[in-house]
Amino acid sequence: MTIADWHDWLLDEAPASPLQARLGRLYATARLFGGNRPALLGLALVGLLALVAAAAPGLARFDPDAQDLALRLAAPGGGHWLGTDDLGRDILSRLLYGSRVTLGVVVLIAAIVPPLGLLIGCVAGYCGGVIDAALMRTADVFLAFPRLILALALVAALGPGIDHAVLAIALAAWPPYARLARAETLALSGREFIAAARLAGASHWRLLLRHIAPLCLPSLLVRASLDMAGVILIAAGLGFLGLGVAPPTAEWGAMIAAGRSHMLDQWWVAAAPGLAIAAACLGFNLLGEGMRDALDPRQR
Amino acid sequence: MLARLARLLATVGLTLLGLLLVTFLIARIVPIDPVLAVVGDRASSAVYARARAEMGLDRPVWVQFARYGAMVLHGDFGRSALTRSPVTADIRRFFPATIELATLATLLGLILGVPAGVVAAARHNRWPDHVLRIVGLFGYSVPVFWLGLMALLLFYADLGWVAGPGRLDPWLDGVVPTRSGLLLLDSALAGNGRVFASALAHLALPAAVLGYFSLAYISRMTRSLMLEQLGQDYIMVARAKGLSERRVLWRHALGNVLVPLATVATLAYANLLEGSVLTETVFAWPGIGSYITGSLLSLDMNAVMGGTLVVGAAFIFLNLLVEGVYRRLDPRLR
């Protein structure tokens, strides 16, 4: 088949098999996304972040933790393209390695929070009654905290560390997902195909996991990709306050804090990690907006 | 009406109780011994046991929680280990600084953000719209503490346009009597121009930085609310009647988005309470955010619990206000 044939087959109004229908939908979504230049830029930025994180040892020209006190606070240029920090460590190498912490937090949060919120929201919406009330009131309590303050208090209580930071961010981040999943579940559970599946003898768990949860996924996915910039900012804020990874591991927020005392004369020490954070967040924001436009045109 | 009020009060009460429980639990998992913090590590075991009993720590956890709850209901958050004064007094001293900052920032966001959003909607997909989109994206992507540092570098250190960190020049501290705790208001009431000018010079930069974030949010929301209105039939009718485009935009369309905009503004204000935590650290602003982070880093848990509770309660109150405002202003919901 030629490419044009494939195109026609994928976009066929009357697909002959479930596979064709599914691939066709994917293709249409990808075409919408691919025609959106800012979204592609976002995808490229996020891809760059992943690439840098994976290839940091190969890309960095210096050991990120190696101190060279003779070369403290060197200006950009020469052997150190972005200069050195107050312990003579190469800033570019620390930026490259710091991407691993940022991406690690994003991946962990994306793996924990949306599934958790999906489960809680679907169960609340499907069961209704006391279970719904209890779960949603709990969500309200966590929503009542400003996210950063809750994360701050938790990390301070648990002790600094990236694992505690992830736990704290996850605890602060799940309620909106649960609310979203609950709203979708409520809208779905009255529909005919759910009633039909129930008549056919599907169990509660089967209804929830096979029929309802998959349909909640697109909106949760959009929410998650739009949320990741916020997650990066909270993680960087915790690092800035000294509650992130333990030194000397490179982390962007902590790097800004370290550059703070040399702001007036060596501004580049604090400027570079801030730009890195902004680029990563911009990537996720653009990607998220693109996914929203492609997957869920109603929210535009 | 009465039933709705009762249900609302019950919901708020439950949420506040949950807030109390969560802060209490957070304070309990801190790996420090509060008794040791009081008696010191060289106290005899008898002194230790007496102090422990006095603090009620030998009772079951739920009794401790009930006692803490009763204390909070009486407006008593305990004593701060760091400042040595009651947490309530500390909060009363620090909170006005945050209110002043967040209010001015929200005002800036509204004054600039609403017109920007209207213009972007009117010039949909043309350059004003694109510019605003970039401004908004930047606002959602930049760490507030970094922007604050860079702004200090540029506008304070390099250009000298504004005053540096802090709320006031040190030699003007305590010159005007504290009435509201809002320095601008207090100095205006006392008729002291020098204090007013100094307070404004210190406030300008942190308020502008925070205001930028609220501008990003408010303008994006205004734009999408306006776009929704501009697609409706009554706008077409107004245009067909020959009304000027200005009147259609600013009177008819904007008039119809004022109600949801009130919600947006309140939410922006609530967000700034959160954003102020890191901003206050950067600008050495003696507000509730600095108070909470400072106490956190020295594990002064009474202060942390008190501060977190107050901010959380303010958050709940603002959200309630949103709903209330919505109901009052939107005749369909009456």
Interface residues (C-beta under 8 A of the other chain):
Chain A: R137 T138 D140 V141 F142 A144 F145 P146 R147 L148 I149 L150 L152 A153 L154 A156 A157 L158 G159 A229 L233 A236 G237 F240 L241 G242 G253 I256 R260 M263 L264 W267 A270 A271 P273 G274 I277 A278 A279 C281 L282 N285 L286
Chain B: T11 L14 T15 G18 L19 L21 V22 T23 I26 A27 I29 V30 P31 L137 F138 Y140 S141 V142 P143 V144 F145 W146 L147 L149 M150 L152 L153 A157 A270 N271 L273 E274 V277 L278 T281 I292 T293 L296 L297 L299 M301 V304 T308 V311 G312 F315 I316 N319
